[in-house]
Amino acid sequence: MTTLAIETMTTAEKLFAMEQLWDSFCHQAEPMQSPEWHRDILRVREEHAQYNPSGFSDWAEAKKRIQDQLS
């Protein structure tokens, strides 16, 4: 296995390396298990969404809000 000098890589090189890693994950034969802490976080967020539905907006509204903040 080759060690990458991440600190010396350009942004484009880092993105390319990430794409290569992600592609290798997508094509590997064995299924990946999410760690338990993922389930814990999702459970907390689901409970929050259930008890605070007004804290969310649909994608179109969120996108417009972000665009408005950037302009």
Residue, then its C-alpha position, 0 to 999 in steps of 0.5 A: m500500500t502506498t502512503l499519500a503525502i496529503e499535505t502536499m497534494t493540490t485540491a484537485e489531487k485530493l478530490f481525485a483520490m477521494e473519488q478513487l476511494w469512494d469508487s473502490f467502496c462502491h465496487q467491493a463485494e462485501p457489504m459494509q456495516s454502519p457503525e453503531w454510533h450512526r444508528d444512535i445519531l439517526r435515532v436522536r435526529e428522528e426523535h428531534a424531527q418528530y417532536n420539532p417538525s417546524g425545525f425543518s424545511d423542504w429542499a426548495e425552501a432551504k436552497k432559496r434561503i441559502q442562495d439569498q444568504l450568499s447574494 
